[in-house]
């Protein structure tokens, strides 16, 4: 039954694309702080919360884009690549956080770890970045597809450090 749902969703995106929707590719990351196990979440315009990600630039591969976007949206430069997490599709977030069916985004996310705690967004369109306990991330993410993808990769995240072990 779930396979049928995925097929129908893919068919829907294809039909909307054929009707003239713009198709864009984005990349970003799930960034885990190794000291706390918390996850990096960033604010976009209109109080939209997401994982750091953005459009793949010309002459740029998806991994380079992911690192650039994490730097621009959170100021994090010390990144250790763990693995690629996969990709998913969704509509662009439009006005009032509703789906904008004029743009279909294909989003590829990577898993990174960092020991960098200080966050300093460089891009003024992303005024805030914060470390969030992983069990709260899916509830904070504005877009349902972002939250579903994050929930689907929770078991791939490194374990939360035991702070009592010291």
N, C-alpha and C positions, 0 to 999 in steps of 0.2 A: 504494500500500500504506500509506504514512504517513497519507494522508487517512482511510483506513478506521480506523486506530488512533485518530485524533483523534475520529472519529465515535463509535466504541465507548466511548471515555473520556467523552465528553459524555453519551452515553446512560446510562452507569453513574452519573454524578453526578445526572442527572435521576431515575433510578429510586430512588437512595438518598434524594434530597430528598423524593420522593413517599412514601417509607416513613417519613418523619418527621424527617429530619435538619434541623438548624438551618442556615440560609443567612445568611452575613454578608459584608459588603463591607469591604475594607481598602485602604489606600493607603500608599505609601512611596516610597523612592527608592534609586537607585544614585547615590551621591555620590562624585565623583572629586576628589581633591586636585590642583589645577593645578600645584603645585610638583613633585610626585613621580609623579603618575599613579596613585597608590594608591587603593583603594576602601574605603569605610567599611563595616565589619561590626560587628554588635552581638551581645552575649550576652544570651540570654533565660534564664528559670529552667531549672535542670537541665542546665546546660552546653550549651544549644542555641544554635547560631550562625546568624544570619540577616542579611539586609539590613534596615535600619530600616523598620518599617511597623507599622500598627495599624488598629483599627476606625475607620470613618468616623463621626464624631460627629454628633449631631442638629444640624440647621441648618448643616452643614459640607460643603463640596465636597471632592472627592478631592485636589485640589492643596493646599488648606489643611490637610487631614489629613496629607498627606505631609510638609509643612514642620513641623507640630506634632510629629509622631512623631520626626522626625530630631532636633529640639531635645530632646525628652524623653529619647530613648534614647542620644543622643551629646553633647548640649550644643552642637551646631552651629547657628549663627544666620545666618551669612553664606553664603547660598545663591543661586546663579544658575541659573535654569531653562534647560535646553538644549532638552528636548523630552519628550513623553510616549513611553514605551517600549512600552506595551501592557499587557495583562492576561492572567492565567491563573488556573486554579482548582486547588485542592488541598484535602485535608482538614487540619483543625487538627492541630497536633502534640500528641499525647497523652502519656501516661505511658510512660516508657522510650523516648521519641522515636518511638513507633509512631503510625501514622495513627489519629486519632480520627474514626471515620466518623459521629459524632453531629453534626459541624459541617463544612459545606462552605464554604470561604473563596474569594471572588473577589477577587483582588489586582491592583490597578492600580499600576504603578510609573512613576516619572518619572526622567529623567536630570538631575542637578544637578552643577555644579562649585562648588568653594570654594577659597579660599586660607587658610582657617582650619585650622591644624594641631592646636591643643590640643583634646582631647576631654574632656568632663566630663558623663557621664550624670546626668540629673536624676531619672529614674524609678528607685527602688530595686530594681525587678524586673529592671532591665537594668544589672547592676553593672559591666560593662566594654564599652568600644567601642575599636576599633583600626583603624588604617590597614593594609591588606593589599595586597601586590602583586597586580595583577589576575589574573595567571596562577595564583595560589594560591587565589582566592576560591571557585571552584566546588568545590574539594576541601574547603574549610573549612565551607561551608554544610551544615547538618545535614539539611535536607529535600531529597530528590532533586528534587522539582518546582522548588524555589527554584534549585537548582544548574543544572537544565536551562534554566530561563528566563534566568538570568544568562549561561550559555554561548551562548544564542541571540542575545543582544544585544551580545556582545563587540565585533563589528565596528562598532557604533554609538557606542562610547566614543571620547572625544577621544584623540589620539595621546599616548603617553608623552613627557614633555618630555626633550629632549636636554641632560643636565646637563653634557656636555663642550663645549657650544657657547659657554660663557661665557669 
